[in-house]
Amino acid sequence: MRFSRLFPMTLLLLLLAFAGTAQEVVYSPYDKFDFRTDDYEVVGMTGDYNYTYRSSGENHMLDAFDDSMNKVATIILDFFPAKIYKTQFISYPDKIIVLYQALERNTVIQYAAFLDQKGRLRGKPLELGSVKTGIFGAMKNYFFTEISEDKKNILVYTFNDKASGIDFDCKWLDDSLKLVKRSRVNFRSDKQTSSARVAISNSGTVYVCAYTTTGAQNNADNFWILTLKQGDTKFTAHPLQLEGRFAANGFSRVDNVNNKIYFGGFYTDRKNGSYEGIIYAAFNTLKDEYEVQKYIPFDAQLRASGGLNDRNNAFDNYMVKQLIVKNDGGFVMVSEMTYVTSRSSYAPGIGYYSNFYSPYNTTTVREYHYNDIMSISYDKNGTREWTSVIPKEQYSQEDGGIFSSYLLLNTGGSIGFLYNDFNSRRSRIQFSIVDEAGQTRTNSFAMEGKDAPDWLPKKGKQVGGRTLIIPCLHKRQICFAKVVF
């Protein structure tokens, strides 16, 4: 049975921040779904249809939807082994690539498969590697993948952080799943080294952020950008000159247009101190050198923008989530206040989504907090242009925060944040827009009564210039919402 709901026009008109006309919000039909054991993913637009993935038990399938979110086909992925450990889909105009890990006996195997624009398997799945699990079975992520911005380079890799450094084993694939190159390399330093974000450029060069930590808060006392070209036998290390400072919660972004890597994060002058400012760095990938390295202390205006004048540790729980590179070489750093606490299950806090994951099954309850979103804009010289803080407070238990955080919509001129605004009694969808001058407008639209589904914004995907598809749960069912701005 098909159904769709249109939000009242007066509410939709509030979303006219991107100069386009806000369109209807349409839901797909419901399907049976157990959120504790089943899996889902928004695949994207291929051919004439929007595709989503869902699994139920040992059944794995793609659903194809038309523009009105009518289901036109369900494709059974019968080539999947019974136990799938992890999936990732890459959508193209005329095909879909799926990367999936299967648990077969005591081994996790990484596969890749090529699907046509109707979701049908073409050729035999490619086995890319395998790892033996421990006696307790699969307990962690074993293989990782990164996709270049133009989707023409796919990197599948494993890495191990050891006391003496990092071991990195990777394979490059092109967009036809041809194996291009493989490298096994390592990076050594004089102490325990960890790796953070891995990225791949349109040229196929891999960039790994590596660091060493010190103190009780594990702030970084050394930081490198490691580069690895296709087929290279060793990393080239480019240290960030911290000059006695300590870095934390950094995030990097490849700029394929200007051949740069931007790095943004926080720093402190003490190894266990609170954050005192922003790190800004721009690395030129053609010259293999940093063009800019700046340490910008928090000023009174920045602290005041979040109403945090009297708190020296006001930014300590912020995590950098995105770097949006601007055409002039500057960028916007987006961070979110997020942290995890715990308490006795005999006195749990109550959140709106507590019915999804009962907090009463263990003696200790993990509580997930996702609060304010802070966006800071810098020009190409590292000068702060504006700061925007979107206030929100999201609290839930034992769910990994799946209903919390946000989905970012980037149109090139403005950025939008779609998120649930909830407390212990109610939830509503909020849409906050930050324009080029840093001005913020927040609009909300109410859900449609007790039978409305619960949205999972951070699991959604931008599938077009102003189109989002967002998974939604309702009791033991799943559907997908299409939102066009």
Secondary structure per residue as TSV (DSSP state, phi and psi in degrees):
chain	resnum	aa	ss	phi	psi
A	1	M	-	360.0	125.1
A	2	R	-	-90.6	143.5
A	3	F	-	-146.4	153.5
A	4	S	-	-145.7	155.5
A	5	R	-	-131.8	138.0
A	6	L	-	-109.9	133.3
A	7	F	-	-74.6	150.5
A	8	P	-	-55.6	141.2
A	9	M	H	-60.6	-33.0
A	10	T	H	-63.9	-33.7
A	11	L	H	-77.0	-37.3
A	12	L	H	-64.9	-35.0
A	13	L	G	-65.6	-20.5
A	14	L	G	-68.9	-16.9
A	15	L	G	-92.5	12.2
A	16	L	T	-81.9	62.0
A	17	A	T	-103.0	-13.2
A	18	F	S	-102.7	16.7
A	19	A	S	71.8	-5.7
A	20	G	S	-99.2	173.4
A	21	T	-	-93.7	126.5
A	22	A	-	-66.8	136.9
A	23	Q	-	-106.1	-175.4
A	24	E	-	-71.7	154.1
A	25	V	E	-100.9	120.6
A	26	V	E	-122.1	136.4
A	27	Y	E	-101.5	147.2
A	28	S	-	-78.7	169.0
A	29	P	-	-64.0	157.2
A	30	Y	-	-76.7	148.1
A	31	D	E	-129.9	151.2
A	32	K	E	-62.9	140.9
A	33	F	-	-162.3	135.4
A	34	D	-	-110.7	107.8
A	35	F	T	-67.9	-14.4
A	36	R	T	-81.5	-27.2
A	37	T	T	-124.2	-25.0
A	38	D	-	-88.5	170.2
A	39	D	E	-128.7	162.5
A	40	Y	E	-157.6	160.2
A	41	E	E	-165.6	141.7
A	42	V	E	-82.9	119.5
A	43	V	E	-84.2	-53.5
A	44	G	E	130.7	-169.9
A	45	M	E	-93.4	125.2
A	46	T	E	-139.5	130.6
A	47	G	T	61.9	-129.0
A	48	D	T	-98.6	5.0
A	49	Y	E	-127.8	152.8
A	50	N	E	-93.0	131.7
A	51	Y	E	-112.7	143.4
A	52	T	E	-131.4	158.6
A	53	Y	E	-117.1	142.2
A	54	R	E	-148.9	151.9
A	55	S	E	-128.1	149.5
A	56	S	E	-144.9	108.6
A	57	G	T	65.4	-124.1
A	58	E	T	-97.8	10.1
A	59	N	E	-99.3	131.0
A	60	H	E	-129.7	132.8
A	61	M	E	-152.0	154.1
A	62	L	E	-104.5	137.9
A	63	D	E	-111.0	133.4
A	64	A	E	-107.1	131.2
A	65	F	E	-124.0	145.0
A	66	D	-	-83.7	-172.7
A	67	D	T	-62.6	-24.6
A	68	S	T	-95.3	10.8
A	69	M	-	62.9	28.0
A	70	N	-	-76.1	134.3
A	71	K	E	-78.1	119.9
A	72	V	E	-103.3	-18.0
A	73	A	E	-164.5	151.0
A	74	T	E	-124.6	122.2
A	75	I	E	-106.3	118.1
A	76	I	E	-79.0	124.6
A	77	L	-	-87.5	71.3
A	78	D	T	-74.3	-6.8
A	79	F	T	-82.9	-10.8
A	80	F	S	-68.1	136.1
A	81	P	-	-62.7	167.9
A	82	A	S	-63.0	-40.4
A	83	K	-	-109.6	106.3
A	84	I	E	-98.3	130.1
A	85	Y	E	-94.7	-35.2
A	86	K	E	-163.3	142.0
A	87	T	E	-130.6	153.9
A	88	Q	E	-149.0	129.0
A	89	F	E	-110.2	142.2
A	90	I	E	-122.4	117.3
A	91	S	E	-96.7	140.3
A	92	Y	-	-126.9	167.0
A	93	P	S	-58.4	-30.1
A	94	D	S	-127.3	11.7
A	95	K	E	-165.9	171.0
A	96	I	E	-136.2	134.2
A	97	I	E	-109.2	132.8
A	98	V	E	-119.5	129.0
A	99	L	E	-106.5	125.4
A	100	Y	E	-144.1	147.5
A	101	Q	E	-110.4	129.8
A	102	A	E	-112.6	141.5
A	103	L	E	-98.9	109.1
A	104	E	E	-121.4	108.2
A	105	R	T	57.3	-119.5
A	106	N	T	-106.9	33.0
A	107	T	E	-133.6	135.6
A	108	V	E	-100.0	124.0
A	109	I	E	-115.5	130.5
A	110	Q	E	-92.2	125.6
A	111	Y	E	-120.6	162.8
A	112	A	E	-138.0	140.4
A	113	A	E	-137.8	151.0
A	114	F	E	-110.1	123.3
A	115	L	E	-116.1	146.5
A	116	D	E	-81.7	-175.4
A	117	Q	T	-70.1	-7.7
A	118	K	T	-105.1	12.1
A	119	G	S	80.2	12.2
A	120	R	-	-92.1	140.3
A	121	L	B	-65.2	133.9
A	122	R	-	-123.1	114.3
A	123	G	S	83.9	-178.2
A	124	K	-	-93.7	138.1
A	125	P	-	-56.1	144.7
A	126	L	E	-98.7	124.9
A	127	E	E	-86.6	125.5
A	128	L	E	-108.5	-10.3
A	129	G	E	163.8	165.1
A	130	S	E	-147.7	151.8
A	131	V	E	-139.2	132.2
A	132	K	E	-72.9	138.7
A	133	T	-	-92.1	172.5
A	134	G	B	-79.3	-175.1
A	135	I	T	-68.8	-17.9
A	136	F	T	-96.6	8.6
A	137	G	B	87.6	-167.6
A	138	A	-	-68.8	125.9
A	139	M	-	-127.4	-1.9
A	140	K	S	-158.4	-179.4
A	141	N	-	-80.1	133.9
A	142	Y	-	-108.6	-38.5
A	143	F	-	-120.7	147.4
A	144	F	E	-129.2	156.4
A	145	T	E	-136.0	147.8
A	146	E	E	-135.3	144.3
A	147	I	E	-120.9	134.2
A	148	S	-	-69.0	161.3
A	149	E	T	-59.4	-36.7
A	150	D	T	-86.6	1.7
A	151	K	S	64.4	18.0
A	152	K	-	-94.8	-12.3
A	153	N	E	-124.4	127.3
A	154	I	E	-119.6	127.9
A	155	L	E	-112.8	124.9
A	156	V	E	-115.8	126.6
A	157	Y	E	-149.1	160.8
A	158	T	E	-126.3	152.5
A	159	F	E	-147.4	150.6
A	160	N	E	-127.9	124.3
A	161	D	E	-88.1	118.0
A	162	K	E	-118.4	170.3
A	163	A	T	-59.9	-30.7
A	164	S	T	-97.6	-1.1
A	165	G	E	146.9	-150.1
A	166	I	E	-122.7	132.0
A	167	D	E	-104.3	130.3
A	168	F	E	-132.5	121.7
A	169	D	E	-123.5	119.8
A	170	C	E	-139.9	156.0
A	171	K	E	-128.5	136.7
A	172	W	E	-99.3	130.0
A	173	L	E	-120.0	149.8
A	174	D	E	-93.1	-175.8
A	175	D	T	-79.6	6.5
A	176	S	T	-109.9	9.9
A	177	L	-	67.7	25.9
A	178	K	-	-81.1	130.7
A	179	L	E	-73.5	116.7
A	180	V	E	-91.8	-53.7
A	181	K	E	-148.6	164.0
A	182	R	E	-142.4	143.3
A	183	S	E	-139.7	143.0
A	184	R	E	-123.2	113.3
A	185	V	E	-135.1	167.8
A	186	N	E	-143.0	162.0
A	187	F	E	-131.4	130.0
A	188	R	E	-119.3	140.2
A	189	S	-	-134.9	-174.5
A	190	D	S	-90.7	7.5
A	191	K	S	-155.7	177.8
A	192	Q	-	-53.7	124.0
A	193	T	E	-117.6	138.0
A	194	S	E	-120.8	155.9
A	195	S	E	-113.1	145.0
A	196	A	E	-114.5	-121.3
A	197	R	E	-69.3	137.8
A	198	V	E	-115.1	135.9
A	199	A	E	-139.3	156.1
A	200	I	E	-131.0	134.1
A	201	S	-	-86.5	172.2
A	202	N	T	-64.6	-21.9
A	203	S	T	-81.6	-9.1
A	204	G	-	95.9	-2.8
A	205	T	-	-72.9	136.6
A	206	V	E	-99.9	138.7
A	207	Y	E	-124.7	125.7
A	208	V	E	-120.6	129.7
A	209	C	E	-88.5	123.7
A	210	A	E	-126.3	151.8
A	211	Y	E	-158.4	160.4
A	212	T	E	-116.2	154.3
A	213	T	E	-121.0	163.6
A	214	T	E	-150.4	158.3
A	215	G	T	78.2	173.1
A	216	A	T	-68.1	-25.7
A	217	Q	T	-94.1	1.9
A	218	N	T	55.6	39.9
A	219	N	E	-74.4	152.6
A	220	A	E	-82.3	128.0
A	221	D	E	-100.8	-10.1
A	222	N	E	-139.6	143.7
A	223	F	E	-145.9	133.9
A	224	W	E	-130.5	148.5
A	225	I	E	-101.0	117.3
A	226	L	E	-97.8	131.3
A	227	T	E	-112.3	144.1
A	228	L	E	-144.7	110.9
A	229	K	-	-82.2	161.5
A	230	Q	T	-55.1	122.0
A	231	G	T	83.7	-2.8
A	232	D	-	-61.5	153.0
A	233	T	S	-102.6	0.3
A	234	K	S	-155.9	155.1
A	235	F	-	-75.2	151.1
A	236	T	E	-107.5	122.1
A	237	A	E	-97.9	134.6
A	238	H	E	-125.7	98.7
A	239	P	E	-74.2	141.0
A	240	L	-	-84.1	130.8
A	241	Q	-	-81.2	91.1
A	242	L	-	-74.4	-25.1
A	243	E	T	52.4	50.4
A	244	G	T	86.2	-4.2
A	245	R	-	-88.5	174.0
A	246	F	E	-130.8	131.0
A	247	A	E	-99.5	154.9
A	248	A	E	-153.9	146.3
A	249	N	E	53.4	46.4
A	250	G	E	-81.1	159.3
A	251	F	E	-146.5	137.6
A	252	S	E	-118.8	155.7
A	253	R	E	-145.6	129.9
A	254	V	E	-81.9	130.6
A	255	D	E	-108.5	97.9
A	256	N	T	-71.8	-24.3
A	257	V	T	-72.8	-46.4
A	258	N	T	-99.7	6.6
A	259	N	T	54.4	53.5
A	260	K	E	-138.7	161.5
A	261	I	E	-119.8	126.4
A	262	Y	E	-100.9	140.8
A	263	F	E	-126.9	131.3
A	264	G	E	-134.5	142.9
A	265	G	E	-173.8	-166.4
A	266	F	E	-114.4	160.5
A	267	Y	E	-141.3	161.2
A	268	T	E	-137.8	153.6
A	269	D	S	-87.2	-6.2
A	270	R	S	-125.5	144.4
A	271	K	T	-65.3	-25.1
A	272	N	T	-117.8	21.5
A	273	G	-	-87.3	169.3
A	274	S	-	-77.2	159.6
A	275	Y	-	-63.8	136.8
A	276	E	-	-119.2	-6.3
A	277	G	E	178.4	-171.7
A	278	I	E	-109.1	137.8
A	279	I	E	-94.8	132.2
A	280	Y	E	-129.2	126.0
A	281	A	E	-143.4	144.3
A	282	A	E	-129.0	121.1
A	283	F	E	-108.0	124.1
A	284	N	E	-84.1	115.8
A	285	T	T	-77.0	-18.4
A	286	L	T	-81.1	-37.4
A	287	K	T	-93.9	-8.8
A	288	D	T	55.2	49.3
A	289	E	E	-155.1	155.9
A	290	Y	E	-78.2	125.6
A	291	E	E	-84.6	-33.7
A	292	V	E	-136.7	135.6
A	293	Q	E	-139.8	111.2
A	294	K	E	-131.9	147.6
A	295	Y	E	-122.5	109.7
A	296	I	E	-109.5	109.0
A	297	P	E	-67.7	149.5
A	298	F	-	-61.3	131.4
A	299	D	-	-103.8	171.7
A	300	A	H	-60.1	-36.9
A	301	Q	H	-65.7	-40.7
A	302	L	H	-65.6	-44.5
A	303	R	H	-62.9	-39.4
A	304	A	H	-68.9	-25.9
A	305	S	H	-64.1	-23.9
A	306	G	T	-106.5	9.9
A	307	G	T	67.4	33.8
A	308	L	-	-119.5	32.3
A	309	N	T	-57.3	-38.4
A	310	D	T	-98.3	9.1
A	311	R	-	-113.5	112.6
A	312	N	T	-71.1	-24.2
A	313	N	T	-104.8	28.4
A	314	A	T	-61.0	-29.6
A	315	F	T	-104.2	4.1
A	316	D	T	-65.3	-26.1
A	317	N	T	-97.1	8.7
A	318	Y	E	-81.1	137.1
A	319	M	E	-117.0	129.4
A	320	V	E	-71.5	126.4
A	321	K	E	-110.0	-34.5
A	322	Q	E	-146.6	150.6
A	323	L	E	-121.9	118.6
A	324	I	E	-104.1	111.8
A	325	V	E	-80.3	131.3
A	326	K	-	-95.6	161.3
A	327	N	T	-63.0	-26.8
A	328	D	T	-86.3	5.6
A	329	G	S	94.9	-9.4
A	330	G	-	-82.7	-176.0
A	331	F	E	-154.6	163.6
A	332	V	E	-111.0	123.1
A	333	M	E	-96.6	122.0
A	334	V	E	-109.3	125.5
A	335	S	E	-131.7	158.8
A	336	E	E	-133.5	137.7
A	337	M	E	-76.5	113.7
A	338	T	E	-145.2	139.1
A	339	Y	E	-161.6	163.6
A	340	V	E	-121.2	133.7
A	341	T	E	-123.3	176.2
A	342	S	E	-143.4	155.7
A	343	R	E	-153.7	169.3
A	344	S	E	-66.6	140.3
A	345	S	T	-70.5	-10.5
A	346	Y	T	-78.0	-13.4
A	347	A	S	-139.1	59.6
A	348	P	-	-76.2	150.7
A	349	G	-	-74.1	158.8
A	350	I	-	-115.4	126.0
A	351	G	-	-116.4	164.8
A	352	Y	T	-59.7	-33.0
A	353	Y	T	-100.8	20.1
A	354	S	T	-63.1	-24.0
A	355	N	T	-70.3	-18.3
A	356	F	T	-76.0	-41.6
A	357	Y	S	-128.6	107.8
A	358	S	-	-65.8	127.5
A	359	P	T	-86.3	9.2
A	360	Y	T	-103.6	8.3
A	361	N	S	-88.4	-11.7
A	362	T	S	-132.2	165.5
A	363	T	S	-77.3	-21.8
A	364	T	E	-122.6	131.9
A	365	V	E	-108.0	127.0
A	366	R	E	-85.1	131.7
A	367	E	E	-114.9	129.9
A	368	Y	E	-107.0	126.4
A	369	H	E	-118.2	123.7
A	370	Y	E	-128.3	110.1
A	371	N	E	-116.7	-138.4
A	372	D	E	-54.2	148.8
A	373	I	E	-106.4	127.2
A	374	M	E	-118.2	126.3
A	375	S	E	-115.5	130.3
A	376	I	E	-126.3	126.6
A	377	S	E	-101.5	133.0
A	378	Y	E	-123.2	146.5
A	379	D	-	-84.3	-178.1
A	380	K	T	-65.9	-16.5
A	381	N	T	-95.2	2.7
A	382	G	S	84.0	16.5
A	383	T	-	-89.6	128.8
A	384	R	E	-69.5	129.7
A	385	E	E	-98.0	-43.3
A	386	W	E	-161.6	163.4
A	387	T	E	-132.8	136.2
A	388	S	E	-127.3	129.1
A	389	V	E	-118.6	121.7
A	390	I	E	-99.9	111.9
A	391	P	-	-76.1	132.2
A	392	K	-	-155.9	159.9
A	393	E	-	-144.0	110.2
A	394	Q	E	-121.3	131.0
A	395	Y	E	-138.9	131.0
A	396	S	E	-153.2	169.7
A	397	Q	E	-126.4	141.0
A	398	E	S	51.0	31.5
A	399	D	S	-126.2	4.7
A	400	G	T	69.2	8.4
A	401	G	T	71.2	34.1
A	402	I	T	-67.2	-24.9
A	403	F	T	-92.1	-4.0
A	404	S	-	-97.8	-170.8
A	405	S	S	65.2	-147.3
A	406	Y	-	-156.3	168.3
A	407	L	E	-117.0	128.6
A	408	L	E	-93.9	133.9
A	409	L	E	-114.0	118.6
A	410	N	E	-116.1	115.5
A	411	T	-	-102.0	-0.2
A	412	G	S	97.9	-28.4
A	413	G	S	-108.5	-45.6
A	414	S	-	-124.1	162.5
A	415	I	E	-123.0	141.2
A	416	G	E	-121.5	148.2
A	417	F	E	-123.5	118.5
A	418	L	E	-105.2	126.7
A	419	Y	E	-156.8	159.3
A	420	N	E	-80.7	135.3
A	421	D	E	-111.6	106.4
A	422	F	E	-140.2	155.9
A	423	N	-	-132.1	-149.1
A	424	S	S	-79.0	-12.7
A	425	R	S	-118.3	-27.4
A	426	R	-	-152.0	164.4
A	427	S	E	-142.3	146.0
A	428	R	E	-145.4	160.2
A	429	I	E	-91.1	129.9
A	430	Q	E	-113.5	145.6
A	431	F	E	-131.2	111.1
A	432	S	E	-107.6	134.7
A	433	I	E	-119.2	130.7
A	434	V	E	-114.4	119.8
A	435	D	-	-89.4	-175.5
A	436	E	T	-64.0	-22.4
A	437	A	T	-94.4	2.2
A	438	G	-	85.8	6.6
A	439	Q	-	-77.9	136.1
A	440	T	E	-114.3	134.8
A	441	R	E	-129.3	132.0
A	442	T	E	-119.1	128.1
A	443	N	E	-125.4	153.1
A	444	S	E	-133.3	152.4
A	445	F	E	-133.1	134.0
A	446	A	-	-72.1	146.4
A	447	M	-	-70.9	165.5
A	448	E	-	-100.6	58.6
A	449	G	S	88.4	-176.7
A	450	K	T	-68.8	-17.7
A	451	D	T	-94.1	3.1
A	452	A	S	-70.2	145.2
A	453	P	-	-74.2	161.8
A	454	D	E	-95.7	124.9
A	455	W	E	-82.4	148.7
A	456	L	-	-118.4	75.0
A	457	P	G	-56.9	-43.8
A	458	K	G	-70.6	-11.8
A	459	K	G	-95.3	2.5
A	460	G	-	-79.9	178.8
A	461	K	E	-146.8	141.6
A	462	Q	E	-82.6	113.3
A	463	V	E	-104.9	-5.2
A	464	G	E	-153.7	-179.4
A	465	G	T	-54.5	-40.3
A	466	R	T	-137.7	34.5
A	467	T	E	-124.3	129.9
A	468	L	E	-119.2	146.3
A	469	I	E	-123.6	129.0
A	470	I	E	-129.6	128.2
A	471	P	E	-67.6	148.5
A	472	C	E	-138.5	141.9
A	473	L	E	-114.9	145.6
A	474	H	E	-148.6	108.5
A	475	K	T	54.9	-121.0
A	476	R	T	-106.2	46.3
A	477	Q	E	-139.9	159.3
A	478	I	E	-131.6	144.5
A	479	C	E	-145.3	177.7
A	480	F	E	-131.1	135.9
A	481	A	E	-101.7	131.4
A	482	K	E	-102.8	124.2
A	483	V	E	-120.9	124.9
A	484	V	E	-118.6	123.4
A	485	F	-	-99.8	360.0
